Structures are given as C-alpha cells and as structure tokens.
Amino acid sequence: MSAVVPEVVHPPAVQSAIRKIFRRVVPLFFVMFVANYMDRVNLGFAQDQLRADVGLSAAAFGLGAGIFFIAYALFEVPSNMLMERFGPKVWLTRIMISWGVVATAMAFVDSPGMFYALRFLLGVAEAGFFPAVIYYFSRWLPDSHRGRATSIFLMGSGTATVIVGPVSGALLEMHGVWGHSGWQWMFFIEGVFSVVLGFVVYRFLDSGIEKASWLTDEEKRELVAVIDAEQDGRDTAQARVSRWKLLADPQMLLFLWIYFAINVALYAVTFWLPSIVDDIGGLSDFQVGLLTAVPWLCAIVAVYVSGRLSDRIGKRRPILMALLVLGGIGTLLAVFVSPWLSLGALCLAAMGFKPASPIFWTIPQSYLDARAAAPGIALINSIGNLGGFVAPTAFGIIEDATGSTKAGLVGLTVVGFLAALSVLLVRGGGRNDRIRTRTAPVPTATAPKTTPGAARTSHPGAATA
C-alpha cells in the first residue's frame, strides 16, 4: 500500500486563482465535452431506425461508427499544429462549431455512402479537441490539481452518456413529426446545440493566463511562477523528447497501446450498449435510453472518486490497473448472465473502463516535457482513438456472423486484462514518482520568472517552438 502524499500547499494568490479556474474554465470544458461526446455516440441510439431507413447491415453500421476515428487519427496532429498558429480560443471555437454543423447534417443521410462521408467529416471536425484541452490544463493548473480537473472534464463524457440516452430516446419517438424520422430529429437538434455552444465558448474562453481579465495581476504572476517551477523540475529530471523521436520512446509505445485498449473497450460498450439493453425485449426507445443511462451514472461516480483518490495518494498506476481489471470482469460477467443481469455487469464494466481514461492521462502529462507535451498528447490520442474504429467495426462483423455480441464481450475482457498487465511496465505515474526523481524539491515561488506578458504561451506553440 502506497503512502499518502502530503497535500501541496500553494500561496494564497495561487489558491485563489485555482478556485477561479475551477469555477470558470473547468465547467466550460465540461459542457463542451458533454456536447462533443453526445454528437459522437448518439449514433448508437439511432441504430435500428437508421439501419432500416438507409439499408445498413450490422457490419456496415459498425464501419460507419468506427470510420470517425480514422479521420480523427489522421487529422489530430495537424489540427494541434494549427492551434499553435491561431491559439486555443479561436481554434477550439472552430472545432466546436464545425463539428456541430456536421453533426446536424447527419439528419439528411440517405445512403450508405453519405453515412460514411459524414462520419468521416465529423472526425475531421473534432480532431484536436481533446489534446488541446488536456494541454490547456497543463499550462493553467499545477500538477496537484490537474488530475481532479481532468477527471471533472472527462466526467462530461459520462454525463453525456447519461443524458444522451433519455434525450435521444425521446427524440427518436418524434418519428413522423413533420414527415421526418425520429433519428433525423435527434441528429438535427443535438447538432444545433453544439453550434450554439461554440459561440458561447468564444465569448468566455481565454487563450492564456496572461489574457484572463478575471484573474488579478498577482494571481497571474504567482500561478505562472508555480507552473514554470514544476516544469523546471521536469527539465532537470528527464531529457526533452523530440516530436520526431516520440515513436522511438518505449514508454510512448506503451502509452499508445494502453490508451488504444481503453478505447477499444470503452467504445464497444458505448456503441453497442443500446443494442444489448434492447435484447431485454418489450421496451420503447425512451425506456431503452433510460436504462442505458444506468451504467454511465455509475461511471460518473467512479470517475470522480478515482480522480480524487489518485490526486490524494499521488499513485496513478495501481488505480489504473484496478480499473482495467474491474472493466474486464464486468464484460466477462455480461456474457454468461441474463439480459437484466448483463446490464448490471455492464455497470461494472463502465465503472472500470470510463474512469481509466482520465487516470491514464495524468501519467503521460507527468512523463512528457512541456516541449513535447502537445505533440505527444496529440499522438497518443490520435493513435489510441483508433480503438474506437476497431471496436464498433469488429462488433458489427461479429453480430452479422453470429447473431450475438457475446464473442465481442469476451474479447473486451482479454483486452482489459492485457492492458492492466501492461501498466506494470509504465514509468511515471504522478506526483510521487516525479518528486523522487528530482535532484532538489521544486520551490514554491512567490515571484514570477517573467512578467505576465512574457510568460510561456498557454497553447501548443510553446511546446513545439
């Protein structure tokens, strides 16, 4: 059992700045991720109506669901590089509005080709969102608070999965209103919401600490000093990682595999959970939506608890391993029990795989030097997200071949257990590990090294210059 790490005490000005960030910035990103995830996974609820209207087999539907992630992987790093030029405020706004437009256009799908094209374009539009937010936190918050911020942000996806079930189920029951199918209403209304939210983001988001008018000058100076001091500690503990050498780093390869495995498991459950719940029989679209919310309600609690626990003890790896094992056990149990009990087993799976993602992201953040953080995070996210292509595609093929998803659930069990074992090989896992590698403790600075105007830029341009 690892020792509890004493809580880091920051100067009053830094504590005040952190409280303001948690009140203003973190909730904004939370709502953005709710919309992001909703537009990404609402496809699972439209499956039956969409397949019937457009003429899609289970395999074709799975391919369309997964092709999003191919585009996401191809355009993740280029999108992140463009953010260096335009800054996070403009670029994150562009991302949000463009994905909302494409999500809205899904309401007009009338052929398999158009279905594939719009899912691909949705991936292009969303590429760059996630790593930009993760890097944003790394330049706005000290390490002692980053795990909790990341967990709250990623609770947005859990919240979205809770919301999207009942909301999408209700919208699907609008079938026939003004001559349109329920799935068309669902895509249109949920897509328009993202477009509107994009304009709100532009109004309230700041590109960097020095541009935040809601922070005092003292808060800006103190916060920049603490974050820069932590970065100096990383600089003395490890060599800087070049963008071009990232794939040669064994630890990066481990990060890629573990995040790939997490996404295989997570998106398989996400896209096919409505179908599994529908196997219970005798349920309306709205009732299916309500029941699919249950595993994700459990997952939200698990995300928050695991995030607080990992910040408290400073050890990410044991928690990540336990979550992956729990997810594997849940999917294995779902194979051998009745549909109602299978829903309970999938609650365990969601409580394992969903929190695994935010806990995982604190490890690369502590390992990567800031100069490699932006491209490194983008690379992990883009390659790892290919798991989102593999999962629904494989499940669709399996269902067409066997008429059931049970073989796919067994595969998820294996993936979860292998990923848990792989965590044993990872170096760096949070505050404890980093502190032990330092030649000297990081000082609590009371004065900045630079003026706010000359502070390090809070977007990936600073990481790759």
Order of alpha helices (4+ residues) and beta strands (2+ residues): alpha-alpha-alpha-alpha-alpha-alpha-alpha-alpha-alpha-alpha-alpha-alpha-alpha-alpha-alpha-alpha-alpha-alpha
